[in-house]
């Protein structure tokens, strides 16, 4: 039986990313992409590109467009899994465009999006651990 992590947090991610010169943030987002693929593929039959592949290969090949597409798709997949599993939490592609993109105009939007992403992942993983 697989137990998925349910302890992702924004403050921990920021502090450890700072201490490890950004490596911890890459590891966390890689784990998020792996976990979404593990949980969501049984519902939608799709596979999200690994975060490192998108970041280190496709990001510069597409002149920075790939991260926007990747975050849109993974946010939509997480939102769909939350709906399928009847988890009452509002998250989806709109959260990415609203908080991460438009919210960057007020400075704190990307942090709010990341908090929402981690909370959605924690809820999804907790439900998976309980109900498999």
C-alpha positions as CSV (number, residue, x, y, z in Angstrom):
1,X,0.0,0.0,0.0
2,X,1.3,3.4,-1.0
3,X,1.1,6.4,1.4
4,X,1.3,9.7,-0.4
5,X,2.8,12.9,1.3
6,X,0.3,15.2,2.9
7,X,2.6,17.7,4.5
8,X,3.4,20.2,1.7
9,X,3.6,23.7,2.9
10,X,4.4,27.1,1.4
11,X,6.7,28.4,4.2
12,X,8.7,25.2,4.3
13,X,9.1,25.2,0.5
14,X,10.2,28.9,0.5
15,X,12.7,28.4,3.3
16,X,14.2,25.2,2.1
17,X,14.4,26.5,-1.5
18,X,16.3,29.5,-0.2
19,X,18.7,27.3,1.8
20,X,19.3,24.9,-1.1
21,X,19.6,27.6,-3.8
22,X,16.3,26.5,-5.5
23,X,16.9,22.8,-5.6
24,X,14.2,22.0,-3.0
25,X,11.6,23.8,-5.0
26,X,12.5,21.7,-8.1
27,X,12.3,18.5,-6.1
28,X,8.9,19.5,-4.6
29,X,7.4,20.3,-8.0
30,X,8.9,17.1,-9.5
31,X,7.2,15.2,-6.7
32,X,3.9,17.0,-7.4
33,X,4.0,16.0,-11.1
34,X,4.8,12.4,-10.2
35,X,2.0,12.3,-7.6
36,X,-0.6,13.8,-10.0
37,X,0.3,11.2,-12.6
38,X,0.0,8.5,-10.0
39,X,-3.4,9.6,-8.7
40,X,-5.1,11.2,-11.8
41,X,-4.1,8.8,-14.6
42,X,-6.7,6.2,-13.4
43,X,-9.4,8.9,-13.9
44,X,-8.4,10.6,-17.1
45,X,-5.8,8.4,-18.8
46,X,-3.4,11.3,-19.3
47,X,0.2,11.8,-18.2
48,X,1.7,15.1,-17.2
49,X,5.2,15.9,-18.4
50,X,7.8,15.6,-15.6
51,X,8.6,19.1,-14.1
52,X,12.3,18.7,-14.7
53,X,11.9,17.9,-18.4
54,X,9.6,20.8,-18.8
55,X,11.9,23.2,-16.9
56,X,15.3,22.2,-18.3
57,X,14.4,21.2,-21.9
58,X,11.0,22.6,-23.1
59,X,11.0,25.9,-21.3
60,X,13.9,27.3,-23.2
61,X,12.9,25.5,-26.5
62,X,9.5,27.3,-26.4
63,X,10.9,30.6,-25.3
64,X,9.2,30.4,-21.9
65,X,5.7,29.3,-23.0
66,X,5.9,25.7,-21.8
67,X,5.7,26.5,-18.1
68,X,2.4,28.4,-18.6
69,X,0.9,25.4,-20.5
70,X,2.3,22.9,-18.0
71,X,0.9,24.8,-14.9
72,X,-2.5,25.3,-16.7
73,X,-2.7,21.6,-17.4
74,X,-1.6,20.3,-14.1
75,X,-3.9,22.7,-12.2
76,X,-6.8,21.5,-14.4
77,X,-6.0,17.9,-13.7
78,X,-5.8,18.5,-10.0
79,X,-9.1,20.3,-10.1
80,X,-10.7,17.4,-12.0
81,X,-9.4,14.9,-9.5
82,X,-10.8,16.9,-6.6
83,X,-14.2,16.9,-8.3
84,X,-14.1,13.2,-9.1
85,X,-13.2,12.4,-5.5
86,X,-15.9,14.8,-4.2
87,X,-13.3,16.9,-2.3
88,X,-14.9,20.3,-1.5
89,X,-12.0,22.6,-2.5
90,X,-12.0,25.1,-5.4
91,X,-8.9,24.7,-7.5
92,X,-8.2,24.4,-11.2
93,X,-6.7,26.2,-14.2
94,X,-8.5,29.4,-13.3
95,X,-6.5,29.4,-10.0
96,X,-3.3,29.5,-12.0
97,X,-4.4,32.2,-14.4
98,X,-6.1,34.3,-11.6
99,X,-3.6,34.0,-8.8
100,X,-0.3,33.2,-10.5
101,X,-0.6,35.4,-13.6
102,X,-2.9,38.2,-12.6
103,X,-2.0,38.0,-9.0
104,X,1.6,38.7,-9.8
105,X,0.6,42.3,-10.4
106,X,0.0,42.7,-6.7
107,X,3.1,40.7,-5.8
108,X,1.6,38.0,-3.6
109,X,-0.4,36.2,-6.2
110,X,2.2,33.5,-7.0
111,X,2.5,32.7,-3.3
112,X,-1.3,32.4,-2.9
113,X,-1.4,30.1,-6.0
114,X,1.4,27.9,-4.6
115,X,-0.4,27.7,-1.2
116,X,-3.6,26.7,-3.0
117,X,-1.6,24.1,-5.1
118,X,-0.1,22.5,-2.0
119,X,-3.4,22.5,-0.2
120,X,-5.1,20.8,-3.1
121,X,-2.3,18.3,-3.4
122,X,-2.5,17.6,0.4
123,X,-6.3,17.1,0.2
124,X,-6.0,14.9,-2.9
125,X,-3.3,12.7,-1.3
126,X,-5.1,12.5,2.1
127,X,-8.2,11.3,0.3
128,X,-6.2,8.8,-1.7
129,X,-4.5,7.5,1.4
130,X,-7.9,7.1,3.1
131,X,-9.9,5.6,0.2
132,X,-7.3,4.5,-2.3
